[in-house]
Amino acid sequence: MTSNKKKVVLAYSGGLDTTYCALYLSKELGMEVYTALGNTGGFSNEELCEIEERTKQLGVIEHVSLDITKEYYEKCIKYMIMGNVLKNNTYPLSVSSERAFQAMAIAQYAHSINADYIAHGSTGAGNDQIRFDLIFKIMAPNAEIITPTRDLELSRESEIQYLKDHGIDANFEKMKYSINAGIWGTSIGGKETLTSSQPLPEDAYPKQVVKSNSEKLSIEFKEGELIAVNGEKVSHPLEAIQKIEQAGAAFGIGRDMHVGDTIIGTKGRVAFEAAAPLMIIKAHETLEKHTLTKWQMYWKEQISNFYGMLLHEAQYLEPVMRNMETFLVDSQKNVNGKVFIKMSPEQFLVEGIESPNDLMSDLFGQYGESNEGWTADDVKGFTNILANSLKIYHTVNKQ
């Protein structure tokens, strides 16, 4: 017999909000619930199995895990590296950037099973509601969007109580924090991030500090992309990211608190840990300082800031993003070489670089020491010409 129940696809992460939504959609709205997890590299196989098992308690018809990690790298992460993208010079857009790819994958899955509805667990107070809604409206226009957590204005405490009342077994102590993990970093939200002053407690961070003695790390790039870590070539840049993350996370590198403007106009505060993104971006930026010209660096910074802002504000599908990506790739032709990093507890230092394209070549001189490509008289004449416009201005205006 064919069921008369409406079919809904829920963007599911295994966290509190989406666990609540799965049960609510099944129990309260009587829908056929299909859950889809967009995996951007933040889950182990064991965690994925645990999440799938949990959906069986929630009345879910089918659960799928959609591995989009490689696509996420090829279509987004590599451009964030090339652009040295850090929101407000702090946050590597860990969750901001992955949401578009999760939403696109889930929309495609909803289309494949002819879902009537598509749902997500975002609250009404943050950025993710905009990111999911916008992508779903474009890529799944025939599926109505349902958002129980947002529409019912639920607190985390009331969601936990609802799950307990329905006999759902979960680690509710852990669920006090909203944790979003991916290959490009992990965000952590909790009661402390709702304040302007309180730091996260140590045990709220998923990765703990286990090393105290400093270590060296080398990262190698070819045309702006990762090709080796500590002298060992990698088969794909994702492998390098994983190696760097493992090395840095052991020192607690990459922890910080980001404060910024949300899409809806409020200020938001979120903690994160992102050892690999921060070390990779700073290493790449240092290599560029040696291998790009002044004006390449200038225009890259303008474009990269704009690229990061649009990505953060749910505009991944805007065509200008592809235009900016073309510029970023073209700028990387000479960004080749090794970068050397010293890692210590909760900090790292970029110590230097080696590159065949290093513009600090001594063929024309050494800064502050010697000049090989010009004479003292050349500098005197150059300075006279350079001063002309200022001399005219100050003479005419008698200043």
C-alpha positions, 0 to 999 in steps of 0.5 A, a space after each residue: 500500500 502507498 502511504 498517505 503521509 507527507 515525505 520530509 527530508 531533514 538536514 541531520 547532524 546528530 546534535 540536539 536541535 536536529 534530534 529534536 526535529 526528527 522526533 517532532 516531525 515523526 511524532 507530532 506532525 506524522 510525517 515520513 522522516 528521511 534524515 540526511 547528514 552532509 559530512 564535510 569531514 568532521 565525523 569518524 566512521 564510528 560517529 557516523 554509525 552511532 548517528 545512524 543508530 540514533 535515528 532508529 529511535 526517532 521514527 526515521 524511515 531512512 538515514 543517509 550520510 552524504 560525504 561531500 568533503 572532497 567537493 567542499 575542498 575543490 569548490 571552496 576550501 582551496 579558494 579560502 586558502 588562496 585568499 587567506 580568508 579569515 573573517 574579522 582577521 580571526 575566524 576561518 569560516 569553518 561552519 559558514 563555508 560548509 553550510 552551503 555544501 551541506 544544503 546543496 547535497 541535502 537539496 539534491 537528495 530531497 529531489 531524488 526521493 521526491 520529498 514534499 518538505 525539507 527541514 532543518 534545525 536552525 534557530 531563529 537567532 543565527 546565520 544558519 537559518 538564512 544559509 539553509 533557507 536560501 539554498 533550499 529555495 534555489 535548489 529545491 523550490 518545490 519542497 516547502 521548508 519546515 523549521 520546528 526549532 525556529 518556529 516554536 522558539 524552543 530553548 535547548 532545555 525544552 528540547 532536552 526535556 522533550 527527548 527525555 519524555 519520549 524515552 530517547 537515550 543520549 548524552 544530554 550533558 554533552 548536548 549542552 554545547 552546540 558543536 559543528 565539526 568539519 575538515 576546516 574547523 569546529 565551532 562550539 556554542 554554549 552559555 558562555 558564548 552568549 556573554 561578552 566576557 566568559 571563555 569556554 571551559 577547557 572540557 568544552 573543546 572536543 580536542 584536548 592539549 596533550 603536548 607541552 614541548 615545542 615541535 617543528 612543522 613544514 608545509 609545502 605549497 605548489 601554485 597555492 595548494 598543499 602538496 607535502 607536510 614535513 617533507 612527505 608528499 600527500 595524495 590530496 590536499 585533504 590529507 595534508 589538512 588532516 596531518 596538520 590538524 592532528 599536529 596542531 590540535 595536540 598543542 591546543 593551537 587554533 582555539 579562539 573566540 570570534 565576534 562578528 556581525 550576523 546576516 540578520 544584523 546582530 552581533 554574534 560570538 562563537 568559540 572555535 578550534 581550527 589548528 590546520 586552517 589557521 596554520 595553513 592560512 598564515 603559512 600561505 600568506 607568508 609565502 605570498 609575501 615573498 612571491 607576489 608583487 605589491 599590487 598582487 598582494 593589494 588586490 588579492 586582499 580586497 577580493 579575498 575580503 569580499 569573497 569571505 564576506 559573501 561566503 559568510 552571508 550565504 551568497 555562495 551561488 552568486 556568480 561573482 564568486 566564480 569570477 573571484 575564484 578565477 582571479 585567486 587561481 591565476 594569482 597562485 602561479 608563483 606561490 611555490 615553496 616550503 614554510 617552516 612553523 614552530 608549534 608550542 602549547 596554544 600558539 605557533 610561529 611562522 619562522 621562514 620560507 624557502 621558494 624558487 620564486 622568492 622575490 627577496 633575491 639578492 641579485 638586486 640588493 639586500 634590504 638595508 645592506 647593499 644595492 646592486 641594481 641602482 646607484 646613489 645618484 639614481 635614488 637621489 633623482 628618483 626621490 626628486 621626481 617622487 617629491 614633485 607633486 607634494 612640493 607643488 601642493 605645499 608651495 601653492 597652499 603655502 603649507 
